[in-house]
């Protein structure tokens, strides 16, 4: 006899406010992410980068435009991110998010906004870009060979076992609505609650 894990969907609806609070908390707690892109031949590719984010769930990362993941985005904007604190212990309740959407290189006013958001989270970036000392100017020249990319998630999958319970995942869509005071406002709309449960089956593995 073996024990398998299956996914069971429940009707437990989660409020938009609760989802938003947890997502923003995870984003605030860590500055590194893993980025998945699609390479030629539909092959998977993954890399790691520092990221910054806006309250409207725009995520930005700085990278070499000639790198494989950036070239992948030029050909296919589909991408995903995982964000979690790597210091978590295996035996403790886990917390992290998976985000799915599209990414592209920023330009024009969007690039200026990205630089502001990124520089707010990483003050050294803003300082080096201003370049008030010779060392900072050298660092700034290096940074200008890179580019800021924007990731707009359309769906998020949340694990927060301390809040929702063990092996429970919350799936929400990211809706962007017009806003008179800005380009848009986001709404994180609950779609499903999934729980991993044990199911017993006969046979040996």
N, C-alpha and C positions, 0 to 999 in steps of 0.2 A: 504494500500500500504506500502511496506517495501523497504528499500534500502540495497542491498547486495553488497559486494565487490568481484570482480572477478579479476583474474590475466590475464593481456594482454601482450603478447610478442611483442616486436617491433624489427625493424631491425637496431636499433641504435648501431653500433659497437663502442667499446671502445678500445683505444690503449693499448698496453702492458705496456708502460711506465706510463700511467695514472693509470692503475690498480695497478701496483707495488708500485707507490708512495703512494696511499691511504692505501694499505694493510700494508706497512711498517710504515706509520704514525700511524695507529691504534695500531700496535704492540708496538710502542715506547711510546704511550700515557698512557698505563696501564700495570700493572704487574700481575693482577689477571685474571684468566679465569675459566669458567665452563667446565667440562669434562663429556661427555656422553659416557658410555660403555654399553655393552650388558651382562646382568647377565644370570644365568641359567633360562631355560624356556623362553628365548627371552624376558625377562623383562628388562625394561629400568632402568638405574642407573645413577645418576649424583653426581658430587662432585666438589669442588672448590680447586684451587691450584695456587701458584705463578708459573710463567713461564719465561723462557728466550728463546731467538731465535737467529738464525744465519742469515746472509744475504741470504743464500740458502733456507730459509724457513724451517729449522729444528727447531722444538719447543721442549723444554725440561722442565720437571717438576720433582720435588723431592718428593718422597712418600715412605711410608712403603710398602715393597713388600707383606706383609700379608694383606693389606687392600683390601676391596672388589673390588674396581675399578682396582687395580693391578692384582688381581686374575682373574678378568674378562678378562683383556687383555691377560693373559697367555693362556686362553681357546679360546678367540676370539679377534684378534687384531683390529677389527673394532672399531673406536672411532670418536668422533666429539668434537669440541670446539666452544664456543662462547666467544668473546672478545669485551668488550665495556667499556666505562667510565661510572660508575654508578652515577656520579654527574650530568649527563645530565638532563636538565629540559624537562618535558613532552611537553611543548608548543614550544620548540626550535627544529630546524632541528636535526635529529638523525644521529648517526654514529656508526657503529660496523661491525664486520665480523663474519661469521660462516665458520668453516673449517671442512672438512670431509676427513677421510683417515684412517691410521692405526698406532698403537703404540706398542712399545715393550720396554723391559728393555735393557739398554745399557750394554756393556761389553767390556773389552779389550781396544783397542785404541779408540773405539767409546766412552767409558765411560770417558776416559781422555779428549777427546774433549768436551764432555758434561759438565764435571766439569769446564773446562776453560771458556766455554760460560756462564755457570750459575754463576760462580764466578765473571765474568766481570760485569754482571748485578746486582749481589748481593754481594758487597765487603765483607760483614760480613761473608758470607759463605766461601769465599776464606781464610779469616783471621782465622776463627775458624778451618778450615781444616789444616792450617799450625800449629796452636796451640803453640804460643810462650809464652803464660801465662797459669797458672793453670786453670783459668776460660775458656779460649779458648780451652784448651785441653779437658776439660769436655764437652764442646759444640761439639767439633769435634768428640769425641767418640760417642755421641748421633747421630750425622749426619751420621756416618759410619754404623749405623744400618738401614739407609734408602738407597734408590737407585734412580739413575736418569733414567728417561724414556724418550724415543724420540718419538715424534709424527711427522709423515710425511704426510701432507695434500696432497690430490690429486685433491681437488676441493675447491673453496672458493666462498662464497656468500657475497656480499658487500652492505651495506646500508650507503650512504653518501649523505644525503638530501641537504646539503649545496652545494655540487658539482654536483650531478646528478638530483636533484629535489625531491619533496615529493613523498614518497611511491614508489620509484624506486629502484630495486635491480639488481645488476650486478653479473652474474655468470661466473666464469672463471675456466679453468682447470689448474692444476699445472704440467708442464712437466719438467722432469729432464733429461738433456742431458749431455753426456760425456764432460769432460773439461780437456785439457792437463795440466792445472795449478792446478787442484784439482779434487775431486771425481765426481763432476757434477756441472752444472749451471742450474738455473731454468728459466723457461719461463711461464709467466702467460697469458694464451691464452683465449681471450674473447669467450664465448659460447652463452650467451643470455642476453638480457635486459628485465626485467619484471617490469610491472607497475600495481599497484593496482588501479582499477577504479571502480566507483560506477555503479551498474546496478539496475534498478527498477523492482520490481515484485509485482504482486497483491497478496493479502492475508494478514492476520494478523499473528503475531508470539506471 
